[in-house]
């Protein structure tokens, strides 16, 4: 029997459903495949299936075959997984999603307001430009740019509760800074993301007090991405040449803006 679904991505709920189906219907060997439609490419979803079922001797992953049945009722779980809840997928698939920067656009669209999602895409693109200019990892830069404001839409009450439980010392900070802390907590708990090269720049991006080039890139990109309502051509040009000087300029302008009472 050949079973298909979008598997976009394959979830633990779907793994359990397939195992239950084999047991209930006494199927000796079952074949599964990713259907044609999906956000991720079919070959990528096929790879995820192979990772999820690699240790199952009697479940075989195929591609491009005529299916006998479609696995229905699991679209919501796949959608939630694409929204950043990678804990819902098998560990091997979670690792693959993180390593390949999967579903970043879907995550920010699900977790952020439309305006904030556009901003996050702009920050990610700017991070890539600056990473390229300074011969740094463009993929890491893109991911921290996309995810830096993932909890920006949380209410102060939600943010306070998260910090009270996981980082109480940060409750003394201005609530406008909380999202840089809660984002890191959220990414660890829901995405299983623990890469300090991504998390530390996110943690530091509001105050701009990080010491690495990735810290500086995210701090600058957050302030000069192209959807800002002012000309940042000079800032981008300077940042391509000297990150430290660009940080100083952005910080100085921010302080002047706040002194004017804006």
C-alpha positions in Angstrom: 0.0 0.0 0.0 1.2 3.5 -0.9 0.1 6.4 1.4 0.7 10.0 0.6 0.3 13.4 2.3 2.0 16.8 1.9 4.3 16.0 4.9 5.2 19.7 4.9 6.9 18.9 7.3 6.3 15.4 8.6 5.1 15.6 12.2 5.3 13.2 15.1 1.5 13.0 14.9 1.7 11.7 11.3 4.4 9.2 12.3 2.2 7.8 15.0 -0.8 7.7 12.6 1.2 5.7 10.0 2.4 3.2 12.6 -1.1 2.8 14.0 -2.5 2.2 10.5 0.0 -0.6 9.9 -0.9 -2.3 13.1 -4.7 -1.9 12.7 -4.7 -3.1 9.1 -1.9 -5.7 9.6 0.2 -4.2 6.8 3.6 -5.9 6.4 5.3 -3.3 4.3 4.0 0.2 3.8 5.1 2.8 1.3 4.8 6.5 1.9 5.4 9.5 -0.3 5.2 13.3 -0.2 2.4 14.6 -2.5 3.1 17.1 -5.3 1.8 20.2 -3.5 3.7 21.8 -0.7 5.6 24.9 0.4 8.9 23.0 0.6 10.1 21.3 -2.6 8.9 17.7 -3.0 12.5 16.4 -2.9 13.0 18.2 0.4 9.9 16.7 1.9 11.0 13.3 0.7 14.3 13.8 2.5 12.4 14.7 5.7 10.4 11.5 5.3 13.6 9.4 5.0 15.0 11.1 8.1 11.7 10.4 10.1 11.3 6.8 9.0 14.9 5.8 8.5 14.9 3.3 11.4 11.5 1.7 10.5 12.3 -1.5 8.7 8.9 -2.0 7.1 8.1 1.6 6.1 9.6 2.6 2.8 9.8 6.1 1.3 9.0 6.4 -2.4 8.5 9.2 -4.8 6.3 9.8 -7.8 4.2 6.7 -7.5 0.4 6.3 -7.8 -0.9 6.3 -4.2 -3.6 4.1 -2.8 -4.7 6.4 0.0 -4.1 9.9 1.3 -3.4 10.5 4.9 -6.0 13.1 6.0 -6.6 15.2 9.0 -3.0 16.4 9.8 -2.8 19.7 7.9 -3.2 21.8 11.1 -0.3 20.1 12.7 1.9 20.7 9.7 0.8 24.3 9.6 1.7 24.8 13.3 5.1 23.2 12.7 5.7 25.6 9.9 4.8 28.4 12.3 7.9 27.7 14.3 6.8 24.8 16.6 9.5 22.4 15.4 9.1 20.4 18.7 6.1 18.8 16.9 8.3 17.0 14.4 10.8 14.1 14.9 14.2 15.1 16.3 16.0 14.2 13.1 13.6 16.4 11.1 13.9 19.3 13.5 17.7 19.2 13.1 17.2 19.3 9.3 14.8 22.2 9.5 17.2 24.2 11.7 20.3 23.3 9.7 18.6 24.4 6.4 16.8 27.5 7.7 13.4 26.1 6.7 10.1 28.0 6.8 11.5 31.3 8.0 9.0 33.4 6.1 6.1 31.2 7.4 7.4 31.6 11.0 7.5 35.4 10.9 4.1 35.6 9.1 2.5 33.4 11.8 4.2 35.0 14.8 4.4 38.7 13.8 2.0 41.4 12.5 2.1 41.9 8.7 4.1 45.1 9.1 6.6 43.3 11.5 6.9 40.4 9.1 7.9 42.8 6.3 10.4 44.4 8.6 11.9 41.1 9.6 12.4 40.2 5.9 14.0 43.5 5.3 16.3 43.0 8.3 17.2 39.5 7.1 18.1 40.8 3.6 20.2 43.6 5.1 22.0 41.1 7.4 22.9 39.0 4.3 24.3 42.0 2.5 26.5 43.0 5.5 27.6 39.4 6.1 28.6 39.1 2.5 30.6 42.3 2.7 32.5 41.1 5.8 32.9 37.5 4.6 30.7 36.0 7.3 28.1 33.2 7.2 25.2 34.6 5.1 22.8 31.8 6.2 23.4 32.5 9.9 22.9 36.2 9.3 19.7 35.6 7.4 18.2 33.4 10.1 19.0 35.9 13.0 17.5 38.6 10.9 14.2 36.8 10.3 13.8 35.6 13.9 15.0 38.6 15.9 11.4 40.0 16.5 9.6 36.7 16.7 8.0 37.6 20.1 7.5 41.3 19.3 3.7 40.9 19.1 3.5 39.5 22.6 1.7 41.5 25.2 3.6 42.9 28.2 1.7 40.5 30.3 2.9 37.5 28.3 6.4 38.8 28.2 6.4 39.5 31.9 5.3 35.9 32.7 8.0 34.4 30.5 10.7 36.5 32.0 9.4 35.9 35.5 9.8 32.2 35.0 12.9 32.0 32.9 14.9 35.2 33.2 13.6 37.3 36.2 16.6 39.6 36.3 15.5 41.1 33.0 12.2 42.3 34.4 14.0 45.4 35.5 14.6 46.3 31.8 12.3 48.6 29.9 9.4 46.5 28.5 10.4 47.7 25.0 13.6 45.5 25.4 11.8 42.4 26.7 11.2 41.0 23.2 14.9 40.5 22.6 15.0 38.3 25.7 11.7 36.4 25.2 12.6 35.7 21.6 15.6 33.7 22.7 13.5 31.8 25.2 10.8 31.1 22.6 13.2 29.9 20.0 14.8 27.5 22.4 11.5 26.1 23.7 9.5 25.9 20.5 12.0 25.6 17.7 14.8 23.7 19.5 17.2 26.4 18.4 20.3 26.7 20.6 22.9 28.1 18.2 24.6 30.9 20.1 25.7 32.5 16.9 22.0 33.2 16.2 20.7 33.6 19.7 23.3 36.0 21.1 22.8 38.7 18.4 19.0 38.4 19.0 19.5 38.8 22.7 21.7 41.9 22.2 19.9 43.5 19.2 17.9 46.2 21.1 20.7 47.6 23.2 23.4 47.1 20.6 25.9 46.0 23.3 27.1 42.8 21.7 30.7 42.3 20.9 30.7 40.1 17.8 30.4 41.1 14.2 27.1 39.2 14.0 25.8 41.2 17.0 26.8 44.4 15.1 25.2 43.3 11.9 21.8 42.6 13.4 21.9 45.8 15.5 22.6 47.9 12.4 20.3 46.0 10.1 17.4 46.4 12.5 17.8 50.2 12.3 18.5 50.6 8.5 16.6 47.9 6.7 14.9 49.4 3.5 11.4 49.6 4.9 12.4 52.3 7.4 10.9 55.7 6.6 14.2 57.5 5.9 17.2 57.3 3.6 19.8 54.8 5.0 22.0 54.7 2.0 25.0 56.2 3.8 24.5 54.0 6.8 24.6 50.8 4.6 27.6 52.0 2.8 29.5 52.7 6.0 28.4 49.4 7.5 29.8 47.5 4.5 33.2 49.1 5.3 33.3 49.4 9.1 30.7 47.7 11.4 32.0 49.4 14.5 31.7 52.9 13.1 28.2 52.1 11.7 27.1 50.9 15.2 28.4 54.2 16.7 26.5 56.2 14.1 23.3 54.3 14.6 23.5 54.5 18.3 24.3 58.2 18.3 21.3 58.9 16.0 19.0 56.8 18.2 20.1 58.7 21.3 19.5 62.1 19.5 16.0 60.9 18.4 15.1 59.9 22.0 16.4 63.2 23.4 14.0 65.1 21.1 11.2 63.2 22.8 10.1 61.1 19.9 
